Amino acid sequence: MKKPSPYLTFAGTIPFIACAVLITIGIDAIQALGATEHILAVYGLVIATFMAGAQWGNHLSLADDNAWAVKLPILSNIVALALWLGFLILSIAGFIWLLIISFIALLIIDYGLNKARVIDDKYFTVRKYVTLIVVVSLIVAAVQL
């Protein structure tokens, strides 16, 4: 049986796409869930910090002399803490832009991990497509807030 991770990763883009569409057509809130922009911001925070945590977890299996064994936990913690502080301090629109920057930064880190053979080509290919979908969805939402 194939691993479900690529399918789950692509499925994870659905809330980003849905929120971008809802914001575009002027639906400001979803009953029982709240403001559409807040739903997008919280979901983006969860997913981006999850991705940073996955990167942090990658460093655990690296040899001590691997450059990424030092860089990875530091970079992933910087991203996670910046997102948390940004969520607390910024406006929703400002935070959505921070999410865009963060998802791009996480992809750049994954690019380095792929080149260093810490993550494989299949995973990185999925990450590229999913990041594109997420970033475009966030930009569509951000320009309307």
Secondary structure, 3 states (H helix, E strand, C coil): CCCCHHHHHHHCCHHHHHHHHHHHCCCCEECCCEEHHHHHHHHHHHHHHHHHHHHHHHHHHCCCCCHHHHHHHHHHHHHHHHHHHHHHHCCHHHHHHHHHHHHHHHHHHHHHHHHCCCCCHHHHHHHHHHHHHHHHHHHHHHCCC
